[in-house]
Amino acid sequence: MREVEGDAPDTSARLGALGVELNALNTIPESERTQKPSSLFWPWFGANVSVLAVSYGSYLLGFGVSFWQATIVGVIGVVFSFLLCGLVAIAGKRGSAPTMVLSRAAFGYNGNKIASVLSWLLAVGWETVLTSLAVLATATVFTQLGWDGGVGTKVLALVVVVLLVLVGGILGFDFIMKMQKWITIITGALTAVYIVLVAGHIDFDALASLPTGTPQALMGGCVFIMTGFGLGWVISAADFSRYLPRQTPARKVVGWTTLGGAIAPAVLLIFGILLAGSSPELNEAIGMDPIGALATLLPVWFLVPFTVVAVLGLVGGAVLGIYSSGLALLSAGIPMPRWAAAGLDGIIMTLGAIYVVFVATNFIGPFQGFLITLGVPTAAWCGIFLADLMLRKEDYAEADLYTPRGRYGSFRVVPAAVLAISTIVGWGLVTNSFAEWLTWQGFLLEPLGLGGREGAWAYANLGVLVALALGFVGILAFGRPAIRRQEALPLGEPAADRAHAVGIAR
């Protein structure tokens, strides 16, 4: 279903041939807003129950923190990051449109294309990571079983995983909700078995000997966990709450989103800290093959079920990612049906996975660089969006979200400037040694007396939190007048008159 500039889009049909969702950027009609708040639990749990969360225990210990420090900051990072998702999801039930359409109210119809491109890059990046890990895990398990885990197995695994992700992304919301429910049940049960089977590898003496980390290390680990979990989803969080009735209590939207997203990663992360802290060898192996390394702890009879757990958990995350990336691509102005946008993203995802699986020699380095670099502007957008949402006393004016001549304007200078400043300052306060072309980051650490790129604050990832705070405070301080003018305009007023009254540059 395509968006028609200047008019509210057609919402005449929800499903087309073969059950493909036809809703795209349009506002969901009242008759289709039939989901319950508790339904949000399934997609968020299914997308985050992946055993990849266990590997994050290793990454967190890499900041040089103790077991209890890692556990506390890890849980805080997981819960807080998904709380941000829950708050963004409120906009979905208030506007019944995708996140990147609702974001136009903050940035303007054309100004929001910057955020749309950011959302698309983040989603495609995650799809690629999750697909690659599923392939690598399958190959590792096959090798442990004594089967061929070489190129042929990797190619076959890649084909299967890509098809699963593409089917979910193309068919859309209804299929994804059903798919995620079954992924939740299957992976939840098998993951519990995995925990029982490998619990004997925990060495409490080794855990007690882990060094105590500095405050900067604690902050760096916490922010890394935030970027690896909920912060990676904030920019699409309203995509899955737009089918809720608008009278749904906001607290239920926030609660079910946060619970569904955070509960599995929090438990798996703690277990991962226990495993990685018990074995330096496992800790090192996770950097090369995060999920395959975890399979080395298992008895042979559970390796096949473990493969099912690993692949389904990763597919669950990739499916939500490809669904949102297709919507983000459309909101950036690419004229095609939603299902075609998902298919195009699937092609890009496949090419990226081929590089990671068959060319790249290390996983954790590029992965950390990706998370932190995109985490800064994502945090800035999140702060801006939440402040804009908080300042709005009325629901979104539906028709005006689909034209640059409406009350939200074409390009709003203040939010764009806040995004740019927050991102630049944020990049100046993080370091990235994982790619040569990103070594310029951290340029503010020395001028601000924080020890430079080699000092104590170099790996604290301070810039992500600063970008989030600057985005939020910037709109609270300077965005209120424009929002009040927007909401003062009556519905139904001619678009040209609205644009003149609001002033598209504010």
Secondary structure, 3 states (H helix, E strand, C coil): CCCCCCCCCCCCCCECHHHCECCCCCCCCHHHCCCCHHHHHHHHHHHHCCCHHHHHHHHHHCCCCCHHHHHHHHHHHHHHHHHHHHHHHHHHHHHCCCHHHHCHHHHCCCCCHHHHHHHHHHHHHHHHHHHHHHHHHHHHHHHHCCCCCCHHHHHHHHHHHHHHHHHHHHHCHHHHHHHHHHHHHHHHHHHHHHHHHHHHHCCHHHHHCCCCCCHHHHHHHHHHHHHHCHHHCHHHHHHHCCCCCCCCCHHHHHHHHHHHHHHHHHHHHHHHHHHHHHCHHHHHHHCCCCCHHHHCCCCHHHHHHHHHHHHHHHHHHHHHHHHHHHHHHHHCCCCCCHHHHHHHHHHHHHHHHHHHHHCCCCCHHHHHHHHHHHHHHHHHHHHHHHHHHHHCCCCCCCHHHHCCCCCCCCCCHHHHHHHHHHHHHHHHCCCCCCCHHHCCCCCCCCCCCCCHHHCCCCCCCHHHHHHHHHHHHHHHHHCHHHHHHHHHCCCCCCHHHHHHHHCCCC
